[in-house]
């Protein structure tokens, strides 16, 4: 929650700087908005990577516990786009 509050405060400060006008205030507002966007993208990426790690572990377990044909069929049914090398091959 503290992270969201910080982001809202930063955007609110941007609004104040834009309303004041002047080249220095506008540049500062742009820097703050750019920083806020970068932080949001970083957080979203981190969340996606954590979620991806979970799916990778689940798929690896499924791959190891089922026969290759069944696993391949499963991957096709869910339209799995494999981004991890060797995920479809069993590594005993």
N, C-alpha and C positions, 0 to 999 in steps of 0.2 A: 504494500500500500504506500509505503514511504517513497518508492521509486516513481509511482504514478503522481504523487503530490509534487515531487521534484520536477517532473516533466511538465505538469500543468503550470507550476510557478515559472518555469523557464519560458514557456509559450506566452504566458501573461506578461512577462517582462518584455518579450518581443513586441507584443501589441503596444505597450507603453512607448517603447522606443520608436516604433513606426509612427505613432500618433504625434510624437514630439517633432518628427521630421529632422531634416539635416542629414548631410552625407555620413557623418560619423555615427549617428544613431541608427541610420538605415543599414550601414555596414555591420554594426554590432548585432542588430536584429537578424540579419542574414546569417551571421556566424552562429548565433544561438539556435536559429531554426535548423541550420545544417547539422549542428551537433545533436539536436533533438531527433532529427530524422535518422542519423547514424546510430544513435543509441536504440531507437525503436527497431531498426533493421537488425542490429546485433542481437537484441533480445529475441526477435522472431526467429532468426537463424539458429540461435542456441536451442530454442524450444523444438524446432524442426529436427535438429541433429539428435537431441535426446529421444524424440519420438522415433526417428529413423533407427537409432541404436536398439530400441525396444523391439521394433519389427524385425531387425536383422537377427536378434537373438531368438525370437520366436520362430522365424523361418529356418534358422540353422537347426533348432531342435526338431522342427517338423521334418526337415530334410533327413536328419539322422534317424528318425523313428519310423519313416515310411519308405516304401520301395521307390526307386527313381521314377518309374512310370507314373505312379500316383502323384508324386510330388510335382512332376512336370505338368501333369494335367491340372493340378491345383493352381499352379502358377499361371497357366493359360486362362483358367476360368476367372481368376481375379485380376487378369491383365497386369500381372506383376512386371514391372520394369526393373530389372536387376541392375543396381549400380555398384554392387560389391563384387569384385572378381571372385570367381570360383564358388559363388553361392549355390549354383545349381548342381555342382558336383560334390559328391559325398567325400569327405575327408576323414577316413578311418584311422 
